[in-house]
Amino acid sequence: MVEILRSNPSPRIEGGAHEDDPDYHFSIKYSASFDPGEMGVSFREFARLREEDGGTTFGDDFITASNPGGNNFTPSQLPGRPDNRPGAQGMTVVDREVRFDLPREVADTEGFPHGHEEIYGEIWLRSAMNLSSSAPEGSDSGLAKTNVGDFNP
């Protein structure tokens, strides 16, 4: 069963604002391991960005909705490498990247005066036979979270 690797490398978020660009540009980079029976199956990436609010009773802010964040892809059509983790013989690791371009005011959840945004990504995969929902619950891969990046709008 497909698994988003949680370490070596772990899912990570990169990007932020550029000095003379009004938008934020984020990338979620991750690696997923597929068993031989999944290599020819089409998968859909679902992703969202959230802003960490550090223990508030309302939870973390949603910056983007739980929508497809990438493309449909078939693992066998992408460069891969053997999964050398113990117990993962025969599985193939594929590296993926999902990009987001957001207006600065969308990424700024703290309001005026602008504060630091502690943004992280969540990613999950669904096979073509499992697209009845866009929620992470019931996904093929389970929900994976990136590191929390400190971005200043």
C-alpha positions as CSV (number, residue, x, y, z in Angstrom):
1,M,0.0,0.0,0.0
2,V,1.3,3.5,-0.9
3,E,3.0,5.3,1.9
4,I,4.2,8.9,2.2
5,L,7.6,8.7,3.7
6,R,7.8,10.5,7.1
7,S,11.6,10.7,7.2
8,N,14.7,10.6,4.9
9,P,13.4,12.8,3.3
10,S,10.4,13.9,5.3
11,P,7.6,16.0,3.7
12,R,8.7,19.7,3.7
13,I,7.4,23.1,2.8
14,E,9.6,25.7,1.1
15,G,9.1,29.1,-0.4
16,G,7.4,32.3,0.9
17,A,7.3,35.9,-0.4
18,H,9.8,37.4,-2.8
19,E,10.7,41.0,-2.3
20,D,9.1,42.5,-5.4
21,D,6.3,40.0,-5.9
22,P,3.0,40.5,-4.2
23,D,2.3,36.7,-4.1
24,Y,3.6,33.9,-1.9
25,H,5.0,30.8,-3.6
26,F,5.0,27.6,-1.7
27,S,6.2,24.1,-2.6
28,I,5.3,20.9,-0.7
29,K,8.0,18.3,-1.5
30,Y,7.6,14.7,-0.4
31,S,8.5,11.1,-1.3
32,A,6.0,8.3,-1.6
33,S,6.7,4.5,-1.7
34,F,4.5,2.3,-3.9
35,D,4.2,-1.4,-4.0
36,P,4.6,-3.2,-7.3
37,G,0.8,-3.6,-7.8
38,E,0.4,0.2,-7.5
39,M,3.0,1.2,-10.0
40,G,0.5,1.2,-13.0
41,V,-2.4,2.8,-11.0
42,S,-3.3,6.5,-11.4
43,F,-3.1,8.5,-8.2
44,R,-4.4,12.0,-7.3
45,E,-2.5,14.3,-4.9
46,F,-4.6,16.2,-2.4
47,A,-3.0,19.0,-0.4
48,R,-3.8,22.0,1.7
49,L,-1.8,24.7,3.5
50,R,-2.5,25.6,7.2
51,E,-1.2,28.2,9.6
52,E,-0.2,26.9,13.1
53,D,-1.9,28.8,15.9
54,G,-0.1,27.2,18.8
55,G,-2.7,25.7,21.0
56,T,-5.7,28.0,20.5
57,T,-9.1,26.5,21.1
58,F,-10.1,27.0,17.5
59,G,-7.3,25.0,16.0
60,D,-5.0,25.9,13.1
61,D,-6.2,28.2,10.3
62,F,-6.9,26.7,6.9
63,I,-5.2,28.8,4.2
64,T,-6.3,26.6,1.3
65,A,-9.2,24.1,1.0
66,S,-8.7,20.4,0.8
67,N,-8.5,20.4,-3.0
68,P,-6.3,18.5,-5.4
69,G,-3.0,20.2,-5.1
70,G,-1.2,18.4,-7.9
71,N,-1.9,16.3,-10.9
72,N,-3.0,12.8,-11.5
73,F,0.1,10.7,-11.9
74,T,1.0,7.1,-12.5
75,P,4.1,6.1,-10.5
76,S,5.5,3.9,-13.2
77,Q,5.8,6.9,-15.6
78,L,8.0,8.8,-13.2
79,P,11.6,8.4,-12.2
80,G,11.8,6.2,-9.1
81,R,14.3,4.4,-6.9
82,P,14.2,1.2,-4.8
83,D,12.9,1.6,-1.3
84,N,15.7,0.3,0.8
85,R,13.9,0.5,4.2
86,P,13.7,-2.7,6.1
87,G,10.5,-4.6,5.1
88,A,10.0,-2.5,1.9
89,Q,11.8,-4.8,-0.6
90,G,10.2,-4.5,-4.0
91,M,8.7,-1.1,-3.4
92,T,9.6,2.0,-5.4
93,V,10.1,5.5,-4.1
94,V,8.9,8.5,-6.2
95,D,9.7,12.1,-5.4
96,R,6.8,14.6,-5.9
97,E,6.3,18.4,-5.6
98,V,3.0,20.4,-5.3
99,R,3.1,24.1,-5.8
100,F,0.9,26.9,-4.5
101,D,0.8,30.6,-5.5
102,L,-1.2,32.7,-3.1
103,P,-1.9,36.4,-2.8
104,R,-0.1,37.9,0.2
105,E,-3.4,38.7,2.0
106,V,-4.5,35.1,1.8
107,A,-1.3,33.8,3.4
108,D,-1.5,36.6,6.1
109,T,-3.8,35.1,8.7
110,E,-2.5,37.2,11.6
111,G,-3.8,40.5,10.1
112,F,-2.4,44.0,10.6
113,P,0.2,44.6,11.7
114,H,1.6,41.7,9.8
115,G,3.1,38.9,11.9
116,H,5.0,35.8,11.2
117,E,3.0,33.0,9.6
118,E,3.9,29.5,10.8
119,I,2.7,27.6,7.7
120,Y,2.7,23.9,7.1
121,G,1.4,21.6,4.4
122,E,-0.7,18.5,4.6
123,I,-0.7,16.0,1.7
124,W,-2.5,12.7,1.0
125,L,-2.9,10.4,-2.0
126,R,-6.0,8.7,-3.4
127,S,-5.9,6.0,-6.1
128,A,-8.2,6.4,-9.2
129,M,-10.5,3.8,-7.6
130,N,-10.8,5.8,-4.4
131,L,-11.9,9.3,-5.4
132,S,-15.3,9.5,-3.7
133,S,-14.0,12.0,-1.2
134,S,-11.4,14.7,-1.0
135,A,-10.9,14.3,2.7
136,P,-7.7,12.7,4.1
137,E,-9.8,10.1,6.0
138,G,-9.9,7.0,3.9
139,S,-7.1,8.0,1.7
140,D,-4.7,5.4,0.3
141,S,-1.6,7.0,1.9
142,G,-2.9,8.5,5.1
143,L,-2.3,12.1,6.0
144,A,1.3,13.4,6.1
145,K,2.4,16.8,7.4
146,T,5.4,18.9,6.5
147,N,7.6,20.9,8.7
148,V,6.3,24.3,10.0
149,G,8.0,27.1,8.1
150,D,8.1,30.7,9.6
151,F,7.2,33.0,6.8
152,N,6.9,36.8,7.1
153,P,4.3,38.4,4.8
